[in-house]
Amino acid sequence: MSFEKYYEVFKAYSDIYSEEYKKRLETLEPLLLKHMPERGKVLDLACGVGGFSFLLEDLGFEVVGLDYSPSMIRKAREFARDKRSKVEFVEGDAKNLPFRENSFDYVLFIDSLVHFEPKELNQIFREIARVLKPGGRFILQFTDLRELLPVLMNGQVVGAEYWISRVLIDKDEKTVVIEFQSEEDTFRVRFNIWGKTAVELLAKLYFKEIHSEKINEHSYFQIYIPKSKSGLEAKPSHNELPVE
Ligand SMILES: C[S@@+](CC[C@H](N)C(=O)[O-])C[C@H]1O[C@@H](n2cnc3c(N)ncnc32)[C@H](O)[C@@H]1O
């Protein structure tokens, strides 16, 4: 059970030239343009294969993309070579960012919450607040999986070849295992269940919300700025990469 197969199968996350990926870019581009008024340095956190990094580079931002998965970073670098992009792609962990405090004007965190348990997301939010400049913006897009689950339980077709054959929610309703099936094979992925209220409560510890918008039935786009940074931990990590 892993995300590898899921990302391999669903081109919306693994092929920046696919229609599904382009649709995600087209949906978010106007919102990003509106809420990123000044050009500056961007961390595309959990960047995957880098589509949003390239979009922001094309719009004039200086972008670093970071992802935990070596294969995602490898693909992002291949796309970067193909596009003659200058985006720097770093393999790393969102829970322990290899950047100094106050390094970025924007941190983008798109469609990635399902990977993380509450304790992990807490660490990540703290790290985002640490690396953002005072007044910098944290841009979060996520799907409310709690709202979406009843829809998924109807055995929807998801993508061209796969349909959902089973949805197994744990008794605490913290995680869900979704089984995807095609004519050829079956695989399962465990997702962490995040609802909007829980995300907002956690974010409140570190950020002030300045914008919240529903972008389709179950997906949200939120903008935050770090609260006063004085009370936050700002420990430099030993494996820091300098960001000029
Ligand atoms: C659904 S993909 C989204 C990728 C990208 N933001 C996008 O919208 O195309 C989620 C990404 O989170 C990455 N990820 C999971 N755990 C991570 C961690 N601890 N640190 C950084 N990235 C992580 C995965 O490797 C995956 O590329």
The ligand as a Gaussian input file, in Angstrom:
#p B3LYP/6-31G(d) Opt

LIG

0 1
 C       -0.827000      14.968000      -4.099000
 S        0.880000      15.296000      -4.258000
 C        0.795000      17.021000      -4.610000
 C        1.999000      17.520000      -5.320000
 C        1.906000      18.965000      -5.777000
 N        1.752000      19.899000      -4.689000
 C        0.793000      19.129000      -6.769000
 O       -0.233000      19.736000      -6.426000
 O        0.925000      18.612000      -7.885000
 C        1.498000      15.245000      -2.575000
 C        3.006000      15.280000      -2.485000
 O        3.403000      15.309000      -1.099000
 C        4.683000      14.705000      -1.040000
 N        5.056000      14.416000       0.362000
 C        4.578000      13.448000       1.160000
 N        5.182000      13.498000       2.368000
 C        6.044000      14.550000       2.340000
 C        6.948000      15.118000       3.281000
 N        7.072000      14.627000       4.507000
 N        7.685000      16.189000       2.901000
 C        7.572000      16.698000       1.646000
 N        6.736000      16.194000       0.714000
 C        5.977000      15.138000       1.050000
 C        4.500000      13.469000      -1.904000
 O        5.725000      12.888000      -2.285000
 C        3.704000      14.065000      -3.072000
 O        4.554000      14.485000      -4.113000

